[in-house]
Amino acid sequence: MTTDDGERVRAHVLVSGRVQGVTYRATTRRTARDRGVDGWVRNRPDGRVEAVFEGPPDAVEGMLDYCHEGPSRARVEDVQVEYEPPEGATGFEIRR
C-alpha cells in the first residue's frame, strides 16, 4: 500500500516486557492488516518480539503506537525503533 505520492516507510521494531504468550504476534498481524501495513512479526529467543512494518507513514506510525500497548495481557516495557529503507514487503505474516 502506498500514499498518493507513493511514499512508504519501513520501521524495524523490538518490543520488550511481557510480550510473549499473550497473543502479541496475532494481534499485531490483525492490526497491521486492518491498517494496510505490510511486514512481519516474530518471537525472539531473548523474550522480545521483533517486527517490521512497511507502508504509508501514518499507518506505520499507528503500528508503532500500537506496539507501546499491545494486547490487553501484554505489559510493554520498551519499544526500540529503527527506520530502514523500504524493501517492498507485501502482506503481513507471523514468522517462526
C-alpha positions in Angstrom: 0.0 0.0 0.0 1.3 3.5 -0.8 0.2 7.0 -0.3 -1.0 9.1 -3.3 2.6 10.3 -3.8 3.9 6.7 -3.4 5.7 7.3 -0.2 6.4 4.3 2.0 8.4 4.0 5.2 9.8 0.9 7.0 10.3 0.5 10.7 12.2 -2.3 12.4 10.9 -2.7 15.9 12.0 -4.6 19.1 9.4 -4.8 21.9 10.4 -5.9 25.4 8.4 -6.7 28.5 5.7 -9.4 28.9 5.1 -9.7 25.2 5.3 -13.5 24.5 2.5 -15.9 25.3 -0.1 -13.0 25.4 -1.3 -13.1 21.7 1.0 -10.2 20.8 2.0 -11.6 17.4 -1.6 -12.5 16.4 -3.0 -9.1 17.4 -0.1 -7.3 15.7 -0.8 -9.2 12.5 -4.5 -8.4 12.6 -3.9 -4.8 13.4 -1.3 -4.4 10.6 -3.6 -6.0 8.1 -6.5 -3.8 9.2 -4.3 -0.7 8.7 -2.9 -1.8 5.4 0.7 -2.3 6.7 3.0 -4.9 5.3 5.8 -6.8 7.1 6.2 -9.5 9.7 6.3 -10.2 13.4 8.1 -12.9 15.4 9.1 -14.0 18.9 12.9 -13.8 19.7 14.7 -16.3 21.9 15.6 -13.4 24.3 11.9 -12.9 25.1 11.3 -9.8 23.0 9.0 -9.5 20.0 10.6 -8.3 16.7 8.5 -6.8 13.9 8.9 -4.9 10.6 6.2 -2.5 9.4 6.2 -1.1 5.9 3.6 1.2 4.4 2.3 4.7 4.4 3.9 6.9 7.1 0.7 7.5 9.1 -0.2 3.7 9.1 3.3 2.7 10.2 3.2 5.4 13.0 -0.1 3.9 14.1 1.5 0.5 14.3 4.3 2.0 16.5 1.7 3.5 18.8 0.0 0.0 18.9 3.3 -1.6 19.9 3.5 0.5 23.1 0.2 -1.0 24.2 -0.1 -4.4 22.6 -2.9 -6.8 23.6 -4.6 -6.5 27.0 -2.5 -9.2 28.6 0.8 -7.7 27.5 3.0 -5.4 29.7 5.2 -3.5 27.3 8.4 -2.1 28.9 10.3 -0.7 25.9 9.9 -0.2 22.2 13.0 0.3 20.1 12.5 1.6 16.5 15.0 1.9 13.7 13.9 3.3 10.3 15.2 1.5 7.3 14.8 1.9 3.5 11.6 0.3 2.3 12.1 -3.2 0.7 8.7 -3.6 -1.0 7.2 -6.0 1.5 3.8 -7.3 0.7 1.3 -8.9 3.1 1.8 -9.4 6.8 2.9 -12.6 8.4 3.9 -14.2 11.6 7.4 -15.7 11.3 8.6 -18.6 13.4 
